[in-house]
Amino acid sequence: MQTTNIFERLKNGETISANDKEAHKMREASFATKKLLVQMNNSSNPDEIRNFLSQITNNEIDESVTVFTPLHINYGKHTKIGKNVFINFDCVFLDLGGITIEDNVMIAPKVSLLSEGHPTSIENRHSLIPKPIHIKKNAWIGANATILQGVTIGENAVVAAGAVVSNDVPDNTIVGGIPAKILKTI
């Protein structure tokens, strides 16, 4: 007997097969989130934006957080955002696997945080593999960077614009490229 729902299973890192009996709940939740996103993304009032984001994430968003919309999130309730976080225009958060953004993080335009992936085998490709993303304090994610599932960005780290990060980034380093590699220590 299954004791946890699909969202708890995702948060726990369980691979969800395409024919899972609860898979439809992921799409239903995404459309419910989309309804709030449409309202949030049409607002220019910072307090309203934080209010909608609080509803989407089911967590209080601190008044020190600034979000320039549009922001696109597929679920929301697996995203945690710290204080004094800046999220610039046109970012994408796929958070079924979990996204944690600690205090003082800067996220540039068009950043994608993708906590979900798929197996490469053809027969299982429609399954979903969730792994959390963790962005630690004072990190700076450059424009158009992509952070893939299971990655931790270290404290004070910088991800260069356009980087694709598939491995953890140590504290106090700058990474860049595709795939991202350490460029220097700061």
PyMOL commands that set and color helices and strands:
alter all, ss='L'
color gray80, all
select helices_A, chain A and resi 6-11+23-41+46-57+122-124
alter helices_A, ss='H'
color red, helices_A
select strands_A, chain A and resi 66-67+71-73+79-81+86-87+91-94+99-101+106-107+112-114+116-117+129-130+133-135+140-141+146-148+152-153+158-159+164-165+173-176+181-185
alter strands_A, ss='S'
color yellow, strands_A
deselect
rebuild
show_as cartoon
